[in-house]
Amino acid sequence: MSAPNLINISTITAKTTYAALNTTLTTVLLANAASSGKAFKVNTIIVTNVDGTNAADLTLDLNTAANGSGTSYGIASTIAVPADSSIVVIDKNSSFYLEEDKAILGGASANSDLEIVISYEELS
């Protein structure tokens, strides 16, 4: 289990993943498997509230296990996203690497009110 040396990477693949968030705060949104031989550079995380009336709270964590069973550390904690609005949680100025056997977990205070888009680069 070792991340690739970034000086010796041969492939950078642009990726985007997305989901509707539910109230289970342990939902794995992006996982980098153990022994993948890859690092993921997370460039942007955008969250949109699709409820036209009510705000909803967002929680995002970085977890020490790709399956989400490890220890979680906060990226965003109960941040209110107003109705019919979007927030940028991570942008190019605050990007970070998701190493092997790590995951991003998340959830919302209201089922299916928040949608998330994660744009990242897969480095190998």
N, C-alpha and C positions, 0 to 999 in steps of 0.2 A: 504494500500500500504506500506508494509514493507519488506525489504530484510530478508532472513533467517539468524538467528544467525549461524555463521560458525562453532561454537563449537558443535551445535546440528544438523548439517546436517546428513541425513541418506543415501543420494544418490548422487554419482558423476558420471555423464554420459559424456563420451567423444563424442564430436560433431565436425563436419566440414561442413562448407558451402562455396559455391563458386559461382562466377558469372562473366560474361563478363560485363565490365563497359561501360556505355554510357555517353553521354555528359551532361546528366541531373545530376547536382551535388547534387540533393536531393533524389537520389535513396536510399531506405533503404536496407542495406546489411545484417544487423543483428539487431533484435529487441527483447527486453525483455519486454513483456506486463505488464501493470499495474496489480497488484494483482496476479502475477504469482506465488508468493511464492518462487521464484528462484533468484539466482545470477549467472551470467555468468562470468567465469574467462577466459578472452581472452589471449591465450598463444602465438599465432603467427598470423601474417598477412603477407602474401607473395603476391607480385604483379609481374606479368610477362607481358612483352610487346611481343605480338605475331606478330607484324608487322616486317617484315624482313628488312625494309628500314628506317623507320622514328621513332624518339623518340616520346613519348607521355607524357603529364603531368598528375600526379595523385593528387587528392585532397580527403582526408578522414576527416570526422568530427565526433565528439561525440555530439549527440543531446539530449536535455532534455525531449523529448517526443518519445515514442515508434513508433508513426506513422510518425515521422520526422518533425512535425509541430512546434517544440519548438525552442529554441535557440541552435545554433551550435557553438562548440568550436573545434578548429583545432587539429587534430592528425598529419596530413601531408598536407602541402599546396603547390600546384603546383610543386611537385617534379618530375623532368624529369627522365623517365625510358627509357634508351637507347633501340634501336631496338634489338630484339632477346635477351633480358636480363631480369633478375629478381632482385627485391630488397626485402629485409626483412624490413618491416616497424616496426613491433613489434616482439620481440622474448621473450623467457622465462625470460630474464633478465629485460624486461620492460613491463611485463604483467600487466593487470589492470582488474578491475571488472566492468561489465556492470550491473548496478542495475535495479530494476523494473522501468518501464516506461521510459526507455532510449533506444537509438538506435545508430548504426554506419551508417553513410551516406557516399556515395562516388560517384566519377565520374572521367572521363578522358577528356583530351582535344580532343581526336579523338575517335569516336564511334567504339566500339568493338576491339580497339587495345590493351587494357589492360584487363587482367583477374586477379581475386583476389581469394585467398584461405584464409579463416579464420578458425583457429583451436581453439576450446574453450572447457571448461568444464561447464556443467550445474549442479549447486549445489542446492540441495533442501533437 
